[in-house]
Amino acid sequence: MQKTIFKITKMDCPSEENLIRMKLDEISSIANLDFDIPNRKLTVFHSGKIDQIEQSILELNLDGKKLYTEKTEQTEFKENANQKKLLWSVLAINFAFFIIEMTTGMLSKSMGLVADSLDMLADSFVYGISLFAVGGTLVKKKRIAKLAGYFQITLAVIGFVEVLRRFFGAEKLPDFSTMIIVSIFALIANGICLYLLQKSNSKEEAHMKASMIFTSNDVIINLGVIAAGLLVNWLNSNKPDLIIGTIVFALVIQGAIRILKLGK
């Protein structure tokens, strides 16, 4: 048995962890994957050569780089029986906030909230693919990944079109207070999700949840929407909301492209 350590710079939340797991699932020489999200590191326990594993990680475009490979005597790995239950929990939280943010975003005329809702939906897709494809064939998993990726891109493109329409049209200002309040609750929800997922990997790493929360893209997005809400009120303009919406839609498309790569 050998173990290889990878540095994966863009692995900053459990969504990337699930993408990597799905990508490496087809490689039979892998015995176990040990993720250290706060330090952006992945330890792969495997037999045989590392070439196929390394190539698969590079194909995800997460800035993965092999640090070193060494022999190990470890052959038994602890499995967390509660992992599936926790994945269902975070999927439910993300999907619930997709509905909440989409609804409040439409009512308050905030593209920032609408875009953030799609980011929540993107995370739901990742967790859903991991759960629904358990025990299924690789073909089934890739088919689900393709459907999720294309659906996500379609929604984001519709969002871009709506941003352009509002940018050049005369639209009412979004409700800045709704933007701020809903984003604060979404921020809390993301923190809970990150805590639960970290707990599922190792109880000893639960104390790292704070560093995970503040380095997560999801949290940065939530803070961005809150800042946009404040600027909307301060500048009496809808432009800050449209700008944060555009940024988040771009991030959603980037995530969808990663999911589509799993379907190849």
C-alpha positions in Angstrom: 0.0 0.0 0.0 1.2 3.5 -0.8 -0.1 6.9 0.1 0.2 10.0 -2.1 -0.3 13.6 -0.8 -1.9 16.2 -3.1 -2.1 19.9 -2.7 -5.5 21.1 -4.2 -5.6 24.9 -4.0 -9.2 25.3 -5.1 -10.6 22.7 -2.7 -12.1 25.1 -0.2 -15.5 23.5 0.6 -17.1 20.0 0.8 -18.6 20.5 -2.7 -15.1 20.1 -4.2 -14.5 17.1 -2.0 -17.6 15.4 -3.4 -16.5 16.2 -7.0 -13.1 14.7 -6.4 -14.7 11.6 -4.8 -16.9 11.1 -7.8 -14.1 11.6 -10.2 -11.8 9.0 -8.5 -14.6 6.5 -7.9 -13.9 4.7 -11.1 -10.2 3.9 -10.2 -10.1 0.5 -8.5 -6.6 0.8 -7.2 -7.7 3.4 -4.6 -8.3 2.0 -1.1 -9.2 5.3 0.7 -9.3 9.0 0.4 -8.5 11.3 3.3 -9.5 15.0 2.8 -8.0 17.9 4.8 -10.2 20.8 3.5 -8.8 23.6 5.7 -5.2 22.9 4.5 -6.3 22.0 0.9 -4.7 18.6 1.0 -5.8 15.1 -0.1 -4.2 11.9 0.9 -4.8 9.0 -1.5 -4.2 5.4 -0.2 -3.6 3.2 -3.3 -1.8 0.3 -4.8 0.1 0.5 -8.1 1.1 3.6 -10.0 -0.2 7.0 -9.2 -0.4 8.2 -12.9 -4.1 7.6 -13.5 -5.1 9.2 -10.2 -2.9 12.2 -10.7 -4.3 12.7 -14.2 -7.9 12.5 -13.0 -7.3 15.1 -10.3 -5.6 17.5 -12.9 -8.7 17.1 -15.2 -10.9 18.8 -12.5 -8.9 22.0 -12.9 -8.8 22.6 -9.1 -5.1 23.4 -9.2 -4.1 20.0 -7.9 -0.5 19.1 -7.5 1.2 15.9 -6.3 3.5 16.6 -3.3 5.0 13.2 -2.6 4.3 9.4 -2.5 5.5 7.0 0.2 4.9 3.5 1.4 2.5 2.9 4.3 1.6 0.0 6.6 -2.0 1.2 7.0 -4.5 -1.1 5.4 -7.7 -0.5 7.5 -9.7 2.6 7.3 -12.5 3.9 9.5 -15.8 4.3 7.8 -18.4 6.7 9.3 -21.8 5.0 9.4 -23.5 8.4 9.7 -22.0 9.8 6.5 -25.1 9.1 4.3 -27.4 10.6 6.9 -25.3 13.8 7.2 -25.2 14.1 3.4 -29.0 14.0 3.3 -29.0 16.7 6.0 -26.8 19.1 4.1 -28.7 18.4 0.8 -31.9 19.3 2.6 -30.5 22.5 4.0 -29.0 23.6 0.7 -32.2 22.8 -1.3 -34.4 24.5 1.3 -32.3 27.7 1.0 -32.4 27.4 -2.8 -36.2 27.7 -2.5 -36.1 30.4 0.2 -33.6 32.6 -1.7 -35.2 32.1 -5.1 -38.6 33.1 -3.7 -37.4 36.1 -1.7 -35.1 37.1 -4.5 -38.0 37.2 -7.0 -40.2 39.1 -4.5 -37.6 41.6 -3.5 -36.3 42.0 -7.1 -32.7 41.0 -6.0 -30.6 39.2 -8.6 -28.0 38.7 -5.8 -30.4 36.5 -3.9 -31.5 34.7 -7.0 -27.9 34.0 -8.0 -27.0 32.8 -4.5 -30.0 30.5 -4.6 -28.5 28.8 -7.7 -25.2 28.4 -5.8 -27.2 26.6 -3.1 -28.8 24.5 -5.8 -25.4 23.7 -7.3 -24.3 22.3 -3.9 -27.5 20.3 -3.7 -26.7 18.8 -7.1 -23.3 17.7 -5.9 -24.6 16.1 -2.7 -27.5 14.6 -4.6 -25.3 13.0 -7.2 -23.2 11.4 -4.5 -26.3 10.0 -2.7 -28.5 8.9 -5.6 -25.6 7.2 -7.5 -24.5 5.1 -4.5 -24.5 1.5 -5.5 -25.3 2.5 -9.1 -23.1 2.1 -12.2 -20.6 4.6 -13.3 -22.7 5.2 -16.4 -25.7 6.1 -14.2 -23.6 8.5 -12.2 -22.2 10.2 -15.3 -25.7 10.6 -16.8 -26.9 12.3 -13.6 -23.9 14.6 -13.6 -24.6 15.7 -17.2 -28.2 16.5 -16.5 -27.3 18.5 -13.3 -24.6 20.4 -15.1 -26.7 21.4 -18.1 -29.7 22.4 -16.0 -27.4 24.5 -13.8 -25.9 26.3 -16.9 -29.3 26.9 -18.3 -30.5 28.6 -15.1 -27.3 30.7 -14.9 -27.6 31.9 -18.5 -31.3 32.9 -17.9 -30.0 34.8 -14.9 -27.4 36.6 -17.0 -30.1 37.7 -19.5 -32.2 39.0 -16.7 -29.2 41.0 -15.3 -28.7 42.6 -18.7 -32.4 43.5 -19.0 -32.4 45.1 -15.6 -29.1 46.9 -16.2 -30.4 48.7 -19.3 -34.0 49.0 -18.2 -35.7 51.1 -15.6 -36.2 48.8 -12.6 -37.3 49.4 -9.1 -34.6 49.1 -6.4 -34.3 45.7 -4.8 -35.4 45.4 -1.1 -32.0 45.8 0.6 -33.3 44.7 4.0 -34.6 41.4 2.5 -31.2 40.9 0.8 -29.4 41.3 4.1 -31.7 39.3 6.4 -32.0 36.3 4.0 -28.2 36.3 3.3 -27.5 36.3 7.1 -29.6 33.2 7.5 -28.0 31.6 4.4 -24.6 32.3 6.0 -25.7 30.5 9.1 -27.0 27.6 7.0 -23.7 27.3 5.1 -21.8 27.2 8.4 -24.0 24.4 9.7 -23.5 22.4 6.5 -19.7 22.8 6.7 -19.7 21.8 10.3 -21.8 18.6 9.6 -19.7 17.6 6.7 -16.4 18.1 8.5 -17.8 16.1 11.5 -18.7 13.2 9.1 -15.0 12.9 8.2 -13.5 13.1 11.6 -14.7 14.2 15.0 -11.2 15.4 15.9 -11.4 17.9 13.0 -14.6 19.5 14.2 -12.7 22.4 15.8 -11.5 23.4 12.3 -15.0 24.4 11.3 -14.4 28.1 11.9 -11.5 28.2 9.4 -13.5 26.2 6.9 -16.4 28.6 7.2 -14.4 31.8 6.6 -12.5 30.3 3.7 -15.5 28.9 1.9 -16.7 30.4 -1.4 -20.3 30.1 -0.2 -19.7 32.3 2.8 -17.9 34.9 0.6 -20.9 34.9 -1.7 -23.2 35.5 1.3 -21.1 38.3 2.5 -21.0 39.8 -1.0 -24.8 39.8 -1.1 -25.0 41.5 2.3 -22.5 44.1 1.1 -24.5 44.6 -2.1 -27.6 45.2 0.0 -25.9 47.9 2.0 -24.6 49.6 -1.1 -28.0 49.5 -2.7 -29.4 51.5 0.2 -26.4 53.8 0.4 -26.1 54.6 -3.3 -29.8 54.3 -4.0 -28.9 52.2 -7.1 -29.6 48.6 -8.2 -26.1 48.3 -9.7 -24.4 46.7 -6.7 -27.1 44.0 -6.7 -26.6 43.3 -10.4 -22.8 43.2 -10.1 -22.9 40.6 -7.3 -25.5 38.6 -9.2 -23.3 38.6 -12.3 -20.3 37.4 -10.3 -22.3 34.6 -8.6 -23.8 33.4 -11.9 -20.3 33.1 -13.3 -19.3 31.0 -10.3 -22.3 28.8 -10.8 -21.4 28.2 -14.4 -17.8 27.4 -13.4 -19.2 24.8 -10.9 -21.5 23.4 -13.6 -18.6 22.9 -16.0 -16.8 20.9 -13.3 -19.8 18.7 -12.9 -20.1 18.2 -16.6 -16.5 17.0 -16.7 -17.5 14.1 -14.5 -20.0 13.1 -17.1 -17.3 12.6 -19.8 
